């Protein structure tokens, strides 16, 4: 059937005709009755201050809604962390610390490896700052670790065992990868110089 | 007399008129309806304004039919609907495009909507092309279906979930037969053939 013809049909028919043909008049009548309201439907949610992905036309509204959000200009920065609710986010648990520790070690290895490739001297782990534990002495003073643990809690990041294994396995080979490259280079040079001597 | 909220599935392949039927039903029966489609580009809903589902006040006060694309906030769409929209009809148009089969894992707030729709209360419509497009969890919560012609007959887990699966299957077969008969005859009579069944 021609699609244009079909569009015209859709526009021509009235809702009553559509409902009658589908034989759902009873259904429509039932839906037209009032909904039964429960005694208390107002569930206390924490309101979102702003959309996660604001659209372009939402930007003005976001600024305009400052009053609705009860933003208090008089609130000083020093007061921010006195609020129990705000402070709660800086509390994290052992699991978050474990994940943060693991992630920082892997990131430390990766950054060191990149710096080694950049400089081209020394060993791949010369630039590691966490080779022998926290660079700040105790973990309490290790702000990177504390902040990452807090972020893990905030975004409810959970590291799967698969991810931990694969990343640990891959990063474990980072050091020998550079050795393999240099060995290969040396072998090629040796072969070349041997050929030159034979020639 | 007040009634309980409904969860309804509307099934039909292209050119059966499922969206037209849904539009007719909500135009006749609902004072407040929100239509969610994937991209917001479905022509049939173009005439209606957006409802900014992240704004609680807008959701509280809107009247008539409004729409919002799932692609705007993606999975947060369900969260905003659950938290902000009450006493309304929600239409999930062509929902196979954005509702995954594992609702519990992929869409936790849709799961909450399904659990609580009678208490919020929300009338729910899920529009799909075929029985297999809809997640089993939704089948488990749906109380009614309006069946149009579709390619696949109900089978497997979905069939087992229904109290009277054989009736559903027979209705599907008869609707398909009638649709194909009218389609072969030509004209427009194949359009709008549906049958309603309580699940």
Interface residues (C-beta under 8 A of the other chain):
Chain A: X1 X5 X6 X9 X10 X13 X14 X15 X16 X18 X19 X21 X22 X23 X24 X26 X27 X28 X29 X30 X31 X32 X33 X34 X35 X36 X37 X38 X41 X43 X45 X47 X48 X51 X52 X53 X55 X58
Chain B: X1 X2 X3 X4 X5 X6 X8 X15 X17 X20 X21 X23 X24 X25 X27 X28 X29 X30 X44 X52 X54 X56 X72 X73 X76 X83 X86 X87 X89 X119 X120 X121 X123 X144 X146 X183 X186 X188 X191 X192 X193 X194 X195 X196
